[in-house]
C-alpha cells in the first residue's frame, strides 16, 4: 500500500465508484424487469404506436406522391399512393414560376429570421428582469406579463389597432411584431433564469461595477443556451407556419409568404400563374398548368424544411414545455 | 403563475441605479406589451360605438367623433340568428376536444412509458410529434387529398366496395367527426410528450414499493402515475377551459375549405364568424362586440375554473 502514489489511489477510487454505479444500474434493470408489462402486451402496444406513427406520417408521403404524379394519370385514376405515371412537371412548373416562389420563400425566411431575433431579445430581457429578486417595478412587470394570459383584446381590436392606429397594414412588420412576444415564453425564460443563475454571480459582477446590461449579455446569456434555443425554436416554428397574419393584413403580392401563397392558391390556382412562357396566352397557360400536383408540390416545399429540422430540436421543445409547466 | 408571498418580500427601499438599469432592460418589452397587448384592450371601446370612417381624418378622430351606442352592438350580436348556433358549436367542439385531449394523451403516455425498447419509444414520439409542426393550411391539403370528391382516397375506397361516393365538402353530418379526428391527430403527439416528460420524472421507488405490495400494472397506473401527472392535467384543463369560447381558427376555416355554405351551421364558430365579418363590410363595431364577448366570457370562465379548482385542491390552481 505504502508505495502507491496519490494518482493511483484516486484512480482506484474512481474505478470503485464506476463499478458501484454499474452494479446499481444492473440492479435497477433487474428490478425493472420484475415490473414490466408482459411480452404480448408489449407487442400490442408497439403495434398501436406503429399505427399511430404511420397515421401521422402517411399524409405527407401521400401528398408527395401526388406532387410527382402526372396530371393525366391524376385525372384518370385519382390520387394514388403509387402514381401510375411519374412526372416532375409540377416541380418544373414551380421552377418556371421561381420569381413568385423565391419571393415568397424569401419573405418567409426573412420574417422568420427577423422575428425570431426580435422575439428572443424581447422575451429574454423581460424574463431576466422578472427573475431578479429585488427590483422596484417587479410586481408591476409581473402583472403586465400575466394579465394578457387571461384577458386580451380579441381579433377585431387587434386588427383595428394594427391596421388603423399603428398603420402596419401591408408592411413586413405586421408579420413580425405582433407574434414576437408571448407571456408563456416570458415565463419559461423567467423560470429558467431564476433556477439556473446563482444570485451570487450577478451580485459579484455588480460589485465589480458591471451594469445590468453587461451582466445580461456577458454572463447570463452565455450560460442560458438551452432556454435561448427553446424560445428561438418556438418562435421559428410559429413564424414559419403563420398564415393568419398574412390573410388579415397583406394584400401586396410582394409580401406574400409561402404559407400565404399556399393559402391563396387553394381557392385560386391562377394566383401563381402570371408568368406565361413565350407564345402562350395567359388563358392557354392557365389551362395547361398541372394545377392538382402544383398545389401539393408547394405543400411539400413548406413541409420539407420542417421535417428535416425538427427531429434534431425536439428535445429543446420538450424541455421548454416542461419548464413552462413548472409553477414559479 | 407567480407566488403570492413574493410581493410581501419587497420592502420599501430607495430607487437605485440597479432599478434604473433593469427598467431600461425591460423597457422594449414594456413598449411591445403596451402596443400589441394593452392598446387592443383599450381598442375594445369601439364595441360600444357606432364607428364611422371620417374621410381625410385619422382613425382616432373618427373613433372620437362616432356616437356612443352603449350595448346596442352586443344586443345585435346576441339577438342575431347565428348566435345560438355559434355558441353551441364553439362550446360543444371544445368540450369534446378538452375531454379527448386529457384522456387520449395520458393513456398513450402511460402506454409508451411501458415499452421495452426505449429507442423505439423515441421513434414513435418523433413521428407522432410531427403534425404539431405543420400549419393548418398544409394540413388542409392533406385532408383534401383524402376527401376530394373525384380523386380523393375515401371516395376511391367507397367506389371500390361499390358504395355511393360522398360529396365530402358539402355533407355536413360527417364534419363533426372529421374535425374532431383532425384536432386529435394534430395535438395528440405533443400532449403525449408533455405527459410522458412528467411520467418519467416520477420517483422509481414508488413503483418498486408498489410491486413489493403486489400491485398490478393497472393499479400502479391508477394509484401512482395518474396522481403524479394530475397537476399538469389540471393546468392543461384550466388553460383549455379558459379558451372555451375560442376555437382553433385554422382547423375550422382551412380544413373545411373556408366554411362552405352547406357546412355553415355545422362548422361555424365565433372565430370563423368574426373573421368573415372582418372580410365583409359588416360595421366594425358589431364585429368588435362579438370579439369582445369572446374575450370577456373566456376571462370569466378561466377565473371560475381556477376558483373551483382552488376550492378542491389549492395547490393545483394556477393563479
Interface residues (C-beta under 8 A of the other chain):
Chain A: X28 X31 X34 X35 X36 X37 X41 X42 X45 X46 X48 X49 X50 X52 X53 X54 X55 X56 X57 X59 X60 X62 X63 X66 X74 X75 X78 X79 X121 X122 X123 X125 X126 X128 X129 X130 X132 X133 X134 X135 X136 X137 X138 X139 X141 X142 X144 X145 X146 X148 X149 X150 X151 X152 X153 X154 X155 X156 X157 X158 X159 X160 X161 X162 X164 X165 X166 X177 X178 X180 X181 X186 X187 X206 X211 X212 X213 X216 X237 X241 X242 X243 X244 X248 X259 X262 X263 X266 X267 X292 X295 X296 X299 X302 X303 X306 X307 X310 X311 X314 X317 X318 X321 X322 X325 X327 X328
Chain B: X1 X2 X3 X6 X7 X9 X10 X13 X15 X18 X19 X21 X22 X23 X24 X25 X26 X28 X29 X30 X32 X33 X35 X36 X37 X38 X39 X40 X41 X42 X43 X44 X46 X47 X59 X60 X108 X111 X112 X114 X115 X116 X117 X120 X121 X123 X124 X125 X126 X127 X128 X129 X130 X131 X133 X134 X135 X136 X137 X138 X139 X140 X141 X142 X144 X145 X146 X148 X150 X151 X152 X153 X155 X156 X185 X188 X189 X193 X194 X197 X198 X204 X207 X208 X211 X217 X220 X232 X235 X242 X249 X250 X254 X257 X258 X271 X274 X275 X278 X284 X287 X288 X290 X291 X292 X294 X295 X296 X298 X299 X302 X303 X318 X319
